[in-house]
Amino acid sequence: MLIPPPFDGSSNEPSYMRIYRFYREQILLGAIPRHAKLPSIRALAQHLGLSRNPVETAYAHLVAEGYVVNKEKSGYFAVELERPPSAEAPPASPADLLAGSTKTSADDEPIEPIKLDFSHDSVNMDLFPLRLWKQLSAQALREADRSLFHYGDGKGEPYLRNLIRSLLRQNRGVVCEPEQVIVTSGTQQSILILSSLIRSERGKLAVEAAMHPGIYRIFRQQHLRPVPIPLEEDGLSCDTLLTQASLSGVYVTPSHQLPYGTILPAAKRAKLLQWANRTNGWIIEDDYDSEFIYEGRPLPALQGMDKTGRVIYLGTFSKALAPAVRLSYLVLPPVLLERFDAEFAHYDQTASRLTQKTMELFIAKGHLDRHIRKMRKSYDLNRKTLIAAIETHFQGQANVSGASSGLHLLLRVHSNEPMEELVRRAAACGIKVDPASRYHVSEEESSTVFEQPGSPFSSFVMGFGGLTSEQIELGIRTLASVWTR
């Protein structure tokens, strides 16, 4: 069994890239025979004096590129290549691509910075099943008659709502009837609808002290009088919530908090449900990023734990499929469903009926489940690449949190420079980064444990869904060079 020699620390190349390059070349050269077992992640990490993460990332790259197969409970094994490796040079590695990614002039000076966007809401559109979507859309049209071009059911296509109900029961433990599912043309429209339904109730709406600014603005515009509640290391401060009087409800993102990435633990979920039951308050559960859990088992949705009908559940297909599909949904408790039927009796469905019919076929034929599994695998590779790159290039001057789920993590950089200067330096290199502070909706400086007055850390929301592994590596290497100089 071949094991890379211990690293001497003289190279600037990331540890995971050296491991990846070593095994790729040995497999291509035939030094590692087909079906040979590679060292376990733990054994190799111990041998090289590294954490497990660089080894996991290297192995993930090898699996993704077809050099190695991961057999569950057995380990990693070299695969048989279809062509003799000696016939041609090894393919370019991510490091090779990065080395030539910046255009230069005759004087070897960069002439155009690379544009990299670490936005939290970007997805990998290269993996969108465009051909399949076209086929299913054409099938929906073939099977339809002219009635398809009428307005349709104001709650959404009945069969689609039934499919969504089944998906939510199976994947998130949501308990509801198809009649409770309302299809919308996006999460913001879902927020507008539920705001109309609870606006008549007295009291203010509790929200997380840092959250999506667009949703916060809707709450304000709809006169729900949002009250920011501080955030702790494990999410919303339930103790603070309990001290608030005259609340009509609370808005939470328990599966992956934006921007800090926390997952609300079971104990706090139970406290929220007890609070709602005792006060008759509403819990607006935005199940943001719940499709992408990488570590551990996902906690069930609050809605499925609710026994008194106080949870309004929000979901979307934007992250799992594509934002342009414009399909989201909410699950209303029985009391609000009656209110919806009364207040929205003449409501016209804004989501395209053709898109809904196409989504019906996509779900019913099992394509959505397969696509999410594929995307989860791709995003997990990006996530590991991002963590490994931060570990390699920042060398202890930054830390990561909120990385066990979703399409973004929190990067906290130790720097004496103000946040604005770090953002400016990144922009000068053609890199867009989002400070976590732009999501703050509270005027209190200490509204989150992540951002304390006088802290030497600056926090950034680093999305990895819309970038390649090569772009992530290049972006982090560049940021480290201009932020820690």
C-alpha positions in Angstrom: 0.0 0.0 0.0 1.4 3.3 -1.1 1.4 6.2 1.4 2.5 9.7 0.6 5.7 10.8 2.4 5.2 13.2 5.3 4.9 16.8 4.2 7.9 19.0 4.9 5.9 22.2 5.0 7.9 24.0 2.3 5.1 23.9 -0.3 2.3 26.4 -0.4 0.1 23.8 -2.1 -2.9 22.8 0.1 -2.5 19.5 2.0 -5.6 18.0 0.3 -4.3 18.9 -3.1 -0.9 17.2 -2.5 -2.7 14.0 -1.3 -5.1 14.2 -4.3 -2.2 14.7 -6.7 -0.1 11.9 -5.2 -2.9 9.2 -5.5 -4.1 10.4 -8.9 -0.6 10.1 -10.4 0.1 6.8 -8.7 -3.1 5.3 -10.1 -2.5 6.7 -13.6 1.0 5.3 -13.6 -0.2 1.9 -12.4 1.8 2.0 -9.2 -1.4 1.4 -7.4 -3.1 -1.6 -9.0 -6.8 -1.7 -9.7 -9.0 -2.6 -6.8 -6.2 -1.8 -4.3 -7.4 -0.4 -1.1 -6.2 3.1 0.0 -5.3 3.9 3.6 -8.2 4.8 5.8 -8.9 8.5 6.4 -7.9 8.2 10.0 -4.7 6.2 9.3 -3.5 8.6 6.6 -4.3 11.7 8.6 -2.3 10.3 11.5 0.6 9.4 9.3 0.8 12.8 7.8 0.1 14.7 11.0 -3.0 16.3 9.6 -6.7 16.6 10.6 -9.2 14.3 8.9 -10.6 17.1 6.7 -7.8 17.4 4.1 -7.8 13.7 3.6 -11.6 13.5 3.3 -11.5 16.4 0.8 -8.7 14.7 -1.3 -10.6 11.4 -1.3 -13.8 13.1 -2.3 -12.0 14.7 -5.3 -10.6 11.3 -6.3 -14.1 9.7 -6.1 -15.7 12.6 -8.0 -13.2 12.3 -10.8 -13.5 8.5 -11.1 -10.0 7.4 -9.8 -11.4 5.9 -6.6 -14.6 4.3 -5.5 -15.9 4.5 -1.9 -17.4 1.2 -0.8 -19.6 1.7 2.3 -18.1 0.1 5.4 -15.2 -1.2 3.4 -13.1 1.8 2.4 -11.7 3.5 -0.7 -10.4 1.4 -3.6 -8.6 2.3 -6.9 -10.6 1.8 -10.0 -9.7 0.2 -13.3 -9.1 2.8 -15.9 -10.4 2.3 -19.4 -7.2 3.4 -21.2 -3.5 2.7 -20.6 -2.2 5.6 -18.4 1.1 5.6 -20.2 -0.4 6.6 -23.5 -1.0 10.2 -22.5 -0.1 12.7 -19.8 -2.3 12.9 -16.7 -5.2 15.3 -16.9 -4.9 18.7 -15.5 -5.6 18.8 -11.8 -7.4 21.7 -10.0 -4.0 23.1 -9.1 -2.9 23.0 -12.7 -6.0 24.9 -13.7 -5.5 27.5 -11.0 -1.9 28.1 -12.0 -3.0 29.3 -15.4 -6.3 30.9 -14.5 -5.1 34.5 -14.4 -4.6 36.2 -17.8 -1.2 37.9 -18.1 0.3 40.4 -20.5 3.6 40.2 -22.2 5.2 41.7 -19.0 3.5 38.9 -16.9 1.3 41.4 -15.1 -2.4 40.5 -14.5 -4.7 42.3 -16.9 -8.1 41.1 -15.6 -9.0 40.0 -12.1 -11.0 36.8 -11.9 -14.6 37.4 -10.8 -15.7 35.1 -8.0 -19.0 35.4 -6.1 -19.3 33.8 -2.7 -23.0 34.7 -2.4 -25.0 32.4 -0.1 -27.9 32.0 -2.5 -26.0 30.8 -5.6 -26.5 27.2 -6.9 -24.7 25.1 -9.4 -26.6 25.5 -12.6 -24.3 23.3 -14.5 -26.0 20.3 -12.8 -29.5 21.5 -13.6 -31.1 18.7 -15.7 -32.0 21.0 -18.6 -32.6 18.3 -21.2 -34.8 16.3 -18.8 -36.8 19.4 -17.8 -37.4 20.2 -21.5 -38.6 16.7 -22.1 -41.0 16.7 -19.1 -42.3 20.1 -20.0 -43.0 18.9 -23.5 -44.7 15.8 -22.0 -46.9 18.0 -19.8 -48.0 20.0 -22.9 -48.7 16.8 -24.9 -50.9 15.4 -22.1 -52.7 18.7 -21.5 -55.8 20.2 -23.1 -56.7 23.9 -23.4 -57.8 24.0 -19.8 -54.2 24.1 -18.8 -54.1 27.7 -20.0 -56.8 28.8 -17.5 -55.9 30.2 -14.1 -56.2 26.9 -12.3 -56.6 26.2 -8.5 -55.7 29.2 -6.4 -53.9 26.9 -4.0 -51.8 25.2 -6.7 -52.3 22.1 -8.8 -54.0 19.4 -6.6 -51.7 16.6 -7.7 -48.6 18.7 -7.0 -49.8 19.6 -3.6 -50.3 15.9 -2.8 -46.8 15.1 -4.0 -45.4 17.9 -1.9 -47.3 16.6 1.1 -45.8 13.1 0.6 -42.3 14.5 0.2 -42.6 16.6 3.4 -43.9 13.7 5.4 -41.1 11.4 4.2 -38.2 13.8 4.4 -39.1 16.3 7.1 -41.7 14.6 9.2 -44.3 17.3 8.3 -47.9 16.1 9.1 -50.6 17.7 7.0 -53.3 17.1 4.4 -52.9 18.2 0.7 -55.5 20.9 1.3 -53.1 22.6 3.8 -50.4 23.0 1.1 -50.4 26.3 -0.7 -48.1 26.6 -3.8 -46.5 30.0 -4.3 -44.2 31.6 -6.8 -41.4 32.2 -4.3 -40.6 32.4 -0.6 -41.3 36.2 -0.5 -44.8 35.6 -1.8 -45.3 32.9 0.9 -44.2 35.6 3.4 -46.7 38.1 2.0 -49.5 35.6 2.2 -48.9 34.5 5.8 -48.4 38.2 6.8 -51.8 38.9 5.5 -53.2 36.0 7.5 -51.7 37.0 10.8 -51.7 40.8 10.5 -55.1 41.2 12.1 -53.8 39.7 15.4 -52.5 41.9 18.1 -48.9 41.9 19.1 -45.5 42.1 17.5 -43.6 39.4 15.5 -40.4 38.2 17.0 -37.6 37.6 14.5 -33.9 36.5 14.6 -31.6 39.5 15.2 -29.8 38.6 11.9 -31.9 37.4 9.0 -32.7 37.8 5.3 -33.1 41.6 4.9 -35.8 41.2 2.2 -38.0 39.1 4.5 -37.5 41.6 7.3 -38.6 44.4 5.1 -41.8 42.6 4.1 -42.7 42.1 7.8 -42.2 45.8 8.4 -44.2 46.8 5.3 -47.0 44.5 6.3 -47.1 46.2 9.8 -46.2 43.1 11.7 -43.8 45.2 13.9 -40.8 42.8 13.9 -38.9 42.6 17.2 -35.3 41.2 16.9 -34.4 38.5 19.4 -30.6 37.9 20.1 -28.8 34.9 18.6 -26.7 32.5 20.7 -24.2 29.9 19.5 -27.1 27.4 19.0 -29.6 29.8 17.5 -32.4 32.0 18.8 -32.3 33.0 22.5 -35.5 31.3 23.8 -34.9 32.8 27.2 -35.1 36.3 25.7 -38.2 35.3 23.7 -39.9 34.2 26.9 -39.4 37.7 28.4 -41.2 39.4 25.5 -44.8 40.4 26.0 -47.6 40.9 23.4 -46.1 38.7 20.6 -48.2 37.4 17.9 -45.5 34.9 16.7 -41.9 34.3 16.0 -40.0 33.7 12.7 -37.2 31.2 12.8 -34.8 29.4 10.4 -34.1 26.3 12.5 -32.4 24.1 9.9 -29.6 26.5 8.9 -29.7 30.0 10.2 -28.9 32.8 7.8 -26.2 34.2 8.2 -24.6 32.3 11.0 -25.4 28.8 10.0 -26.6 27.4 13.4 -29.0 24.5 13.7 -31.6 24.9 16.4 -31.2 22.0 18.8 -34.1 19.8 19.9 -34.3 21.4 23.4 -34.8 24.8 21.9 -37.4 23.5 19.5 -39.3 22.0 22.4 -39.2 25.4 24.2 -40.5 27.2 21.1 -43.4 24.8 20.9 -44.2 25.1 24.6 -44.1 28.9 24.2 -46.5 28.8 21.2 -48.9 26.5 23.0 -48.9 28.6 26.2 -49.3 32.0 24.4 -51.3 31.0 21.3 -48.4 32.5 19.3 -47.5 31.4 15.8 -44.2 29.8 14.8 -43.2 30.7 11.3 -40.8 27.9 10.3 -38.7 28.8 7.3 -37.1 25.4 6.6 -34.2 27.0 4.7 -31.5 24.7 3.4 -33.0 21.6 5.0 -32.3 19.5 1.9 -28.5 19.7 2.4 -27.5 18.1 5.7 -23.9 16.8 5.6 -23.2 15.7 9.1 -25.5 13.7 11.4 -29.2 13.1 11.0 -31.4 16.1 10.3 -33.8 17.1 13.1 -37.5 16.8 12.1 -39.4 19.9 11.2 -41.0 21.9 14.1 -44.3 21.4 12.2 -44.2 17.6 12.7 -43.5 18.1 16.4 -46.4 20.5 16.8 -49.5 19.0 18.4 -51.6 22.1 18.7 -51.5 23.6 15.2 -49.3 26.6 15.9 -46.6 26.2 13.2 -46.7 27.7 9.7 -44.2 25.8 7.5 -42.3 27.4 4.6 -40.4 25.5 1.9 -39.0 26.1 -1.6 -37.5 24.4 -4.6 -35.1 27.2 -5.4 -32.1 25.6 -3.8 -32.9 22.0 -4.6 -33.5 22.8 -8.3 -33.2 26.4 -9.5 -34.4 29.9 -8.5 -35.9 30.5 -11.9 -38.4 27.6 -11.4 -40.2 30.0 -9.0 -42.0 27.3 -7.0 -42.3 27.5 -3.2 -45.0 26.4 -0.8 -46.3 26.9 2.7 -48.3 24.5 5.0 -51.0 26.3 6.9 -52.4 25.0 10.2 -56.2 24.4 10.1 -57.1 27.7 11.7 -55.2 29.7 9.2 -56.4 27.5 6.3 -59.9 28.6 7.1 -58.8 32.2 7.1 -57.0 31.7 3.8 -60.1 30.2 2.2 -62.1 33.2 3.3 -59.6 36.0 2.5 -58.1 34.5 -0.7 -61.3 33.1 -2.2 -60.6 35.2 -5.4 -56.9 34.8 -5.3 -55.3 33.9 -8.7 -52.4 31.5 -8.6 -49.2 33.2 -9.7 -47.0 30.2 -10.3 -47.1 28.9 -13.9 -49.4 26.0 -14.4 -47.1 24.5 -16.9 -44.2 24.7 -14.5 -46.3 23.1 -11.8 -47.3 20.2 -14.2 -43.6 19.8 -15.2 -42.7 19.6 -11.5 -45.4 17.0 -10.9 -43.7 14.8 -13.5 -40.3 15.5 -12.1 -41.3 14.5 -8.6 -43.6 11.6 -9.5 -40.9 9.9 -11.6 -38.3 10.1 -8.8 -36.1 12.7 -10.5 -36.2 15.2 -7.7 -34.9 12.7 -5.1 -32.1 11.6 -7.4 -31.3 15.2 -8.3 -31.1 16.3 -4.6 -28.8 13.3 -3.8 -26.5 14.4 -6.7 -26.5 18.0 -5.6 -25.8 17.1 -2.0 -22.8 15.1 -3.1 -21.5 18.0 -5.3 -22.1 20.6 -2.6 -20.5 18.5 0.1 -17.3 18.3 -2.0 -17.4 22.1 -2.4 -17.9 22.5 1.3 -14.9 20.3 2.2 -12.8 22.1 -0.4 -13.7 25.5 1.2 -12.9 24.3 4.7 -9.6 22.8 3.7 -8.6 25.9 1.7 -9.4 28.1 4.7 -7.4 25.8 7.0 -4.4 25.8 4.6 -4.2 29.4 3.5 -5.3 31.3 6.7 -3.1 29.2 8.9 -4.9 29.8 12.2 -5.9 33.4 11.5 -9.5 32.4 10.7 -12.1 29.9 11.9 -15.2 28.3 10.4 -18.6 27.6 11.9 -22.1 26.7 10.7 -20.7 24.3 8.1 -22.7 21.1 8.8 -25.6 22.0 6.5 -26.7 24.3 3.7 -24.9 26.1 1.0 -22.9 28.6 3.1 -20.7 28.8 6.2 -19.5 31.5 8.5 -15.8 32.6 8.1 -14.4 34.6 11.0 -11.2 36.3 10.1 -8.8 37.7 12.8 -7.8 41.1 11.5 -7.0 44.6 12.8 -8.4 46.1 9.7 -12.0 47.3 9.6 -14.6 45.2 7.8 -15.0 47.8 5.1 -11.3 47.6 4.2 -11.4 43.8 4.0 -14.5 44.0 1.6 -12.6 46.7 -0.4 -9.5 44.5 -0.8 -11.6 41.5 -1.8 -13.5 43.6 -4.4 -10.2 44.9 -5.8 -9.3 41.3 -6.6 -12.7 40.7 -8.2 -14.1 38.7 -5.3 -17.5 39.4 -3.8 -18.0 38.6 -0.2 -20.9 39.3 2.2 -20.2 40.6 5.7 -22.4 38.9 8.2 -23.3 42.4 9.6 -25.4 43.2 6.5 -28.0 40.7 7.8 -28.3 42.4 11.2 -31.7 43.8 11.8 -31.1 44.8 15.4 -29.6 48.1 16.5 -28.0 46.4 19.5 -24.3 45.8 18.9 -24.3 42.7 21.1 -27.4 41.1 19.5 -25.4 38.0 18.5 -22.6 36.1 20.3 -20.8 36.1 16.9 -20.4 39.9 16.7 -19.3 41.5 20.0 -18.1 45.1 20.3 -14.3 45.3 20.2 -13.9 41.8 18.8 -10.8 41.3 16.6 -12.8 39.1 14.2 -14.7 40.0 11.1 -17.4 37.6 10.0 -18.3 36.8 6.4 -21.0 34.6 4.9 -19.2 32.3 2.4 -21.5 30.6 -0.1 -20.1 27.7 -2.0 -23.0 26.5 -4.1 -22.3 28.4 -7.3 -18.5 27.9 -7.5 -16.3 25.1 -8.7 -13.7 23.5 -6.4 -11.0 25.3 -8.4 -12.7 28.7 -8.0 -13.1 28.1 -4.3 -9.4 27.3 -3.8 -8.3 30.3 -5.9 -10.7 32.6 -4.1 -9.6 31.6 -0.6 -6.0 31.7 -1.5 -6.4 35.2 -2.8 -8.4 36.4 0.2 -5.9 35.1 2.6 -3.1 36.9 0.8 -4.8 40.3 0.9 -6.5 40.0 4.3 -3.5 38.6 6.4 -0.6 40.5 4.8 
